[in-house]
Amino acid sequence: MDVSYELYKVFYRVAKSLSFSEAAAELYISQSAVSQSIKLLEKRLGQVLFVRNTKRVALTPEGELLLKHIEPAIQLITQGENQLTRDSVHGGKQLRIAASDTICRYFLVPYFNELHRRFPQVHISIINGTSLRCAELLASGQADFAVVNSPNPALAGNPEIRKLREFHDIFVGNPAYFPDCFKSKRENAPKVLSLKELMNYPILMLSKRSTTSTFLHEQFQKHSLDLAPSIEISSNDLLLDLAKIGLGIACVPDFCVPEDSEDLRRLSIKETLAARKLLLAYDNKLPLSEAGKCFLELLSATAYIPSKE
């Protein structure tokens, strides 16, 4: 069956937006041209792909089946086109890495340093976002690698995934403002708080649009507790700063807080929160540049580090 790629491209845009006018705007063609293309595709396939009326457009079961097969192909072609365009601008020497501010600062900087040392001519493009957003950027072809927290429901499309290390989420505070979180009635014994007791204090944590927030709410719910943080923001570094000045007890990854911190101490919690993992994700169906292969080797050379907790 001889069907033009252009027809499939029009079908894909309409199927994703469920709007002939939006698809026309995205493709820079008229709405009439979009309509004619869909009619021609339906004629050649012998199937009705859309249900149309004056108020909405919907996919038929046949249209949904076609979209399921067309979408990966369209995305691969788009990724290839984007890479060719990007490489022509940067002389074929760019690597796009998506990761959160926290993961970049506390984990990836040494790897960026070594990669830059080995490939000084390569432009390292670092795309910051939540781990959910970084996984989405990888899936859409806007990043070559994503280094993210897990669990991560946005890791769709079966990318290649490598475990880098385990970590625990910990609660830290400034003893000068919350002495009763640290002093036990028993001499020389650390104070141990339950999660229920912890909720008597203002809790500082990442915003709801993060894997960390989802994870923590699930952990508290396992103990029949409804977590209600006092402050939710998008930066672990800011959470630490706010904890230092006594605004509350911050929940952050353990690798963000040195053991010898003067202003912050780790709270001892009765219940054990499940360990999480840092993951490296990439699309192994796409060819990697020499710099990309080097970045993969550098991270793969790091032994998988189990949590100390």
N, C-alpha and C positions, 0 to 999 in steps of 0.2 A: 504494500500500500504506500503510495507516494504522497506523503503529507509534508508540507513545508514547515520548517522549524518556526517560521514567523507566525504561523497559525497556532502552534502549540504555545508560543510565547504570549500571544494575545489571550488564549484560553487561560493560561496560568495567572495572568494579571487580573482577569475578571474573577477567576475562582478564588483568589486570595482576598480581593476587595469586595466581592459580591456587588460590584457596581460597574456598569458600563462606562459611566462618565469618569469615575476615578481611574479606571484602566486606560481610558483615552488620554487623560492628562499625564499619566505616568509614561505612556508610550509616545507622547507628542503626535498623536493622530486624532482624527475626528471620531466622535461617538458613532457616527454612521459607519465608518470604516471598521470599528470594533465589532459592531453588530453584523456586518457583512462577513467578517472573518469567522465569527462564531457559527454563523449559518453555513458557511462553506465547510468548516471543519465537521459540523454535525452531518452534513450531507455525505462527505467522504467516509466518515466512520460509520454512517448508518445508525447513529444513536442521538437521542436528545440529551444534551449535556446540562442544560439549565431550564429551570422553571421560571418563567418571566411573567410579571404582572406590573401594574402601574406603581405599586408600592415597594416591591422588593425583587431581588434576584436570588435564587437558591439553586444549589447543585442537585441534580438528580442522582440516584445511586450510581448510574453509569458515569456521571461527571465526577463523583467522589472517587470512584475507582481509577479513573484516568488521572486525576490530580495526584493520587498516591504514587503513581509511577512516574508522572511528569516532573513533580517537584524536585526529587534528587538530581535529575538530569539538568534541569534549568539551573539549579544552584551550582552544580559543577561547572557548567559553561560560564556562568556569571563569575565564579571564582577565578576561572582561567583568564577571562577577559580582564578582570580587575588586576590580577597578578601581572599580566603583560603590560597594562597601562602603568601600574606602579613601578615595575622594573624599568620601563623606559624613562620614567621621571628620575629615578634614583640610580640609573645605570645598572640595574639588575642587582642592587646591593641594599636590600632593606629586610629587616626582620621585625614582625609585629608580635608583641607579647602582651597578653591581657592578664592583669592581676590587680588585686586590691592594693591600696596604699600600704596596709599592714604587711601583706605578704612580700611586697617589693622591699620595704624598708628593713624588715627583720629577717628575711630569708633570701631574697633574690639578689641583693646588691653585690655580694661576692661573685656570683655567677655572671652578672652583667659586666663586672670589672674584668674577669678573665676572658669573656667573650670579646669585649672591646680590645683587650690586649692582643688577642689572636687575629681579630678581624677589624682593625682600626678603620678600614674603608667602608664598613657596613654601617648603615644608619639603623640603630636600634630604636624602634618606635614602641614606647611603653604606653599601653592603653589602660587607664585606671577605671575601676568600677567595682561594684559588689561582685562576689563570686557568682551570683546568679547572672548578672549582666555579662560577666566575662565569658561564661559558658554560652550565652546567647550570641555573643560576638564571634566565638569560634564556630558555632553552628551555621551562622550566616556568612562565613567566609571573610569576616572583617579582621580576623586575627589568625596568625599561624600557630600559636600556642596559647593555652590558657592554663594558668596555675591557680587552682581554686581550692576552697574548702569542700569537704564532703561531710554529711550527705548533701547532694546537690541535684535537685530534680530537673534543673535546666540542662544537664549533660545529656542531651538528646542526640539521635542520629548515630548512636554507637561509635563514638570517637575512640581512638586508642587512648587508654588510660594507664598511667604508671603511678604507683604509690611512692611518695617521697619521704614522708615522716608522719608519725602520730603526734597528736598534742591533746592537751586537756584545756577546757575552759576553767579559769580560776576566778575567785573573788578576792579583790584586794582593797585595802583601805588604809587611811592614815591613822595610826594609833592615837595621835594627839587629839583627834576629833571623835573617835569611836573606841575608847579604851576598853569598854565592856565587851567588845567583839574579840578581844585578844587575852584579857586577864581572866584566869580561872580561879575559882575559890580554893582550889588545891594548889599549894605552893609548888612552883617549878613545873607545873603541868599546863600544857597549852589549852586554851579555851576551844571547845568543839561545838559548833553551832549546827543545828538541823536546818534544812531548807525552810521549814515553817518558821523557825526563829529568825532566820535571815530576812524574811519578808517584813519583819518589824522595822527594818532600816531602809532608807532610800536606796534603791538599786539603780545603777547607771549601766546602760547596755546599748548595743547597736540597734539601729532602727528596724522596723518591721520588714522592710524590703531587703532582708539579708538572710543568708542561710543560718547565721548564728542565732538570730531572733527566733526563727522557726524551731531550731534545735532546742534552745533553752526552754521555750514554752512547752515543748513536748516532754522534756525531762522533768519539769515541775508537775505537769499533768499526770505523769506516771505515779506521783506521790499525792495525787488528788489536790494539787495546789494550783491556784490561778495566779500566775505571775503578773504583777502590775508594776512595771518599772516607773520610777519617778522621772527619769530623763532618758530619751532615746535619740541618739545622734548617729552620724555616719562615719565617725572617726574613732578608732581605738586610742590613738594618741591623745585626742581631746578628752576621752573618757578618763585616761590616766591623769591628765592635768586637773580635771574636775575632782577626781578622788583625792589628789594631793592637797587640795584646798578645802577638803572636808564636805563637799556637796553630797557625798554618798559613797556606797560600796560599788566599785566598778567590776564588771565581768569582762574579762579579756582572755585571749589565748596565752598559755603559759610562757611561750617563747618571747612575749612582749615585755616581760618584767624580770629584770635580773634578780638573782637571789639576794644580793647585797644592797638593794634599793634602800635609801635612807628614809624617804618619805612614805613609802608604801610597803605594807606587809601582806603576805598571803593569809587568808582566813582558813582555818581548818573546818571542813564541812563533813558532817556525819555521813551523808549519802554520797556515793560515788557517781559522778556524772560520766556518761559513756565517753570513751576516747573518740576523737575525730581524726581525720586525715587530711594532709595536703596532697593534692593530686596534680599531675601534669597531664593535660589532655591535648591531643592534636589529631588531625585527619590523616590517617596513614594511606589514604587513597591518592593523596596529592604528593607530588615530588617535593623534597626538601632541598633548599639551597645548602651550600657547604657550611654557611654560618648556622643554618637551622640544624644540620646534622651535628655540628659542634655543640650547640646549646643542649640538644637532646643527650649527647654523650656526657656532657658535664653533669647534668642532673641525674642521669642514669648511673653515673659513677659513684654518686652519693649513696652509701648503704642505707637501706630502709631503716629508719630510726624508730624503734618502739618507744612509746611514752614512758617516762620515768615514774609517772603517778601510779 
